[in-house]
Amino acid sequence: MRFDDIWIAGTGGTLGDLVPIENAIADGSYSAEVAQATGMVSVAQSTQAGPEMAVVAGRAAIKEAAENGVEIAPDTLHLHSHANYQGIDMWPVASWIAKELIGPKLEGQPTVISAASNGSLTSLELAANTLMAGQRDTALITIGDRFAAPVDRWYLSPGMVFGDGGAAAVVTRGSGLLQLRSLVSETDTALEGLSRGDEPFTAAPVGQPDMRKRTREFLAHGGLSLSDVRRRAGDGTASVVTRALAEAEVELDDVDWFITPFVGRSLFKDSFLRPLGFTPRNTLLETGLTIGHLGPADQIYALSHLVANDLLEPGAKVLLLGTAMGFTFSAAVLTAP
């Protein structure tokens, strides 16, 4: 969808301590051979829970938005996204974050967005559409995840290492740091089984998920081969990028920053560069190799990183790409004023 007056007025991001990958290799948590293939240098590891990091990032985004003349209010739409445990069972995490960031009384309902690793762009899409409909003047997006034991951050998903961090953005109309030009999403439900395998439904969690086992079980049924999966995933990536660029009236070769999920070097090339067949001008691949995959936070954390480090030239074009199990694909085009 094309957007003509949706802006990001403030961003925020926070990380755990950056722990060298050699530490995990030394204690046997991670293989030296896998580390060489992924290119991981370090990973963010935090003692804070995901919601606490979301609040830290949210305060930074709210402060930056205020400096740009945008204030949040009781009627601000609040969307919180996460992929992992939020520290307390059966707890309205979004309400606590909203209390900490917005206040004790809200004109609306804080909402959790469950979109796995595509939480940044899913939240941005919902916020943009709500603002375009005239139902809100501002939206606050927060994200926070900690991938601590019993989750195995090193092998939770092949080809990447999960890091701990939070991100936030204030979305508004009128003006801001970055203008959202377009955002499109697609879902290929034929690939949903990659993250389910043969596991039966149970009455309660049964422990650490083995995502690699689920993928093997899915492929063993013979409905789709690994090459089929790679082809369909590549097609989904190419489709949302093509549509988002067309909606924004931007050419791929004109993109200044190509921002993808923070995955390992091999996955970056195979999942994002190969389907598009181009060499991006600038990426945050190397940044991702120092912090790990932040679950849903990658894209909004990336925007915060670009803004905080003054990496956006006037008129710069940013292409954000999001993918997640399910299997979902999203792409967004933003420009610096």
N, C-alpha and C positions, 0 to 999 in steps of 0.2 A: 504494500500500500504506500502511496505517496503522501508525505506530510509537508505542509507549507509553513506551519507555525508551531513547531514543537522543538523545544530547546532543553539542553542540559545546562543548568545554571550553577551546579556545584557537584563536585565529586570528592570521594574520600576512599582511602584504602589503608589497610594495616596487615602486617604479616607477623608470624612467629619468628623466632630466632632462625637464622640461616645456618643449618648444620651441614658441614662438608659431607659429601657422599662417601668419602673414604671411611668415615666413622661407621656407616652401615655395612660397608664391605668388610671392615675389620671385625665387627661383631657377628658376621654371618647373616645379617638381615637382608642383604642385597648382593647379587652376584656381580663380580668385576666384569664378566663378559657382557651381561645385560647392561651394565652401566656404560660400557664402551659403545654399545649399539644405540642407547637412548641419548647419550651425550650429557646426562645429568651431572651437574657440578655440585649442587647443594640442594637442600629442601627446607622449606619453612616449617618449623615445629613449634607449637605454642602450648603454654600451660593454661591459656584462657579457653573457655567454651566458645562455641560458634556464636551464640547470641551476644556474648560480651564483645567479641571482635566486631560484630555488626554494629553495635552501639558506638564503638570507637570510630569506625568508618563513617557512621551516620552523623556524628557530631562534626567531623571534618567537612562533610558535604554540606551540612546546614550552615556552617560558618562561612564556607566559600560562597554559597548561594547568597547569603546576607550581604557579603562584600560586593556582590553583583546586583544588589537591589531586590532580591527575591527572598521573601520571608515565608516560612511554613506557618500553618494556622490549624486550628482544631478541625477544619474541613479538608485538610490535606489527605489525599489518598495514600495509604501506607501498604506497600507490598513487600513481604519478606520471603526470601528464597533460601533453601538449603537442601543438601543431598544427604547429610549424615546426621547422626544423633545430636540433639540440641541440649543435652545435659540433664534433662528431667523428663521422665515418662509422662504422657498424657497431660501436657501442659500447653496453654495457649501462648506460645513463644512470641507471636507477632504482637499480642497485646502488651506484653512486658516491654518489648523494644519500643513500641509506640509510646508507652508511658514515659520511658526514659528520654525519648527524643522529641516528642510532640507535646505531651502533657497528660493530665489525669482524666480529661474529658474530651472525647472526640466526636465529631459529627460524621460518623461512618464506622466502618468495620475494618480493622487491620486484618490482612489476609495473607495466608501462606501460599506461595506458588510452588507447587511440586512439579518441577520440570527437569529434574536431574541436572546434568551439566549445562543445560540450555536455559538456566534460570535467569541469567542476565538479560538476554534478548526477549525471553517470554515476558518478563516483568516490564521491560521497556515498551514492548508492543501493547500490553494491556494498559499501561499508564498513558501512552500516547493516544490510544483510541478513546479512553475515558476523557482526557482533556479535550480532544477534538469534538467530542459529543457535547461539550459545555457543562459536564457534570461536576468538574473540579477545576480549580485554578492552578493547583500544584500537586505533585505526587512525590513521595519519598520512597525510593527503592533501597532496601538493605539486604545484604547477603552475608552469611558467616558460617564457616564449617571448620571443624577440627577432626582430623582423621587419625585419632589415637587408637591404641589397642583397646578392644580386641580386633579392630579393623587393621588389616595388613596394608599400610599405605604403599608398600614397595611392590606388591603383586596383586593389588585389588583389581586392576584392569591391565591387560598386556600392553607394554610399550610406553607406559607413563608411570610417574610417581606422584602421589597425592600430597599436596602441601596444605598448611593451615593458614587461613587468612580471612579477611572480610573486606567488603566493598560497599559503596553506597553512592547514590546519585539523587539529586533534586531535579525534577522535570517540571517544566513550566511552559508558558506561551509568552511571546513578545520578544525576548532576547536572552542571550546566555553565552556560555563558553563554546558550545557546539550546537549546530542545528541538525536535527534529524531530518534527512531528506526522504528516506524510504526504509521500510522494514517489511520483509516477507518471510513466511514460514511454511514448511511442508512437513508431512509425516508419512513415512513408509512403514505401516503397521506389519507388513510381511516380515520385518526384521525384529519385531518385538521379542520373539522367542530367544534371541541371542542372549538376553539378560534374564531369562526364566528357565530355559532348559527343560528338564523333566521334573522339576520340583513340584510337589503337591501343595495345595493350600493348607496352611496350618492355623491353629488357634492363637499362636503366639510366636515371636521370633525364636529361631532355633540356633542362633549364633552367627559367626562370621560367614558371610556369603562367599562362595567360591565361584567367581564370575567366569573364570577360565573353564571350569567344569561345565557350567551351564552352556557356554558357547560350544564346547565339544558335543554335548548332548543334542543341542539344536542341529548341528551340522550332521550328526550321525543319522538323523531321520531321513536324510537324502532329499528333502524338498528343495533346499538351496545349497549349493556348494560354496566353498570359501571364495572362489572367483566370482560367483553370483553376488555374494554379499559385498565384495569390494566394488563390483560394477554398480550395484544399486546405490551403495553409499556415495560413490563418486558421482553418479547421476543426480542424486539429491543435492549434493554440494553445488554442483555446476548449475542446477536449475535455480536454486534460491539466489545464487550470486548473479546469474544472468537477469533474473526478474528484478532484483533490487537495483542493479545498475541501470536497467532500462527505466524503471520508475523514477530514479533520481536524475536521469539524463546524463549519466557519467560513463565514460569508457573505462574498461579495466586497466588499460595502460596509463590512465590519468590518476590512478589511486596512489596517494602518497604513503599511506600506512595500511598494511594488510595485517589485521589482528585476528588471530585464531585462538582456539583453546590452547592452554599451555601444556602441550604434550611433548614427548620425546622427539628427538631429531628425525628418526625413521618414520614415525607416524605423521609428523608434520609434512614430510615430503610426499608420503604415499597417500595420505588422506586429504590434503589440502592443495598442494602444488600440482600433483599429477592430474587430478580431475580438471583443473583449470588451465593447465598448460602454459603457465606464465611465470616469469621471475619477478617477484615483488620488489619495489624500490626500497621499502623499509618494513621490517617486522620487529616483533618483540620476542622472537624465538629464543635468543640468548638470555633475555630476562627470565623467560619461563623455565629455562634449564637451571636457573639458580634458585627458583622458589617452588617449582612443582605445579601440578594441576590443582587449582583452588576450587574444584567442583564448579558450582554455578557462578562463582565470582570472577572468573578469568576476564571476561570482556569489560565489565565495569571497572575492575581493578586496573585493567590496561588503560582505559580512558583517564583514570586518576593519575596513573604513572606518566602518561603523555602530558597532561596538564601541569602536574607538579614539577616536571623536569623541563618545562618550556620547550617541548619538542614539536609543537604545532606551529608552522608558519601560517600567516594570514592566508585564508583561502584553501588551506590544506584539506584534502579529501581522505576520509578514513573509511575503510571497509571492514566491518565487524562480521565474523563468521561464528556461528554457534551450532554445535551438534550434540546429541545426547541419545542414550539408549531410549528405545521406544518405537521407532527410531526417528528423531526429529532433526530438522535442518532449518536454520534461520540465517538471514543475512541482512545487514543494515548498512546504509550509507549515511555518514555524517560529514559536515563541513565546518571548518573554523571560519568565523566571520572575518 
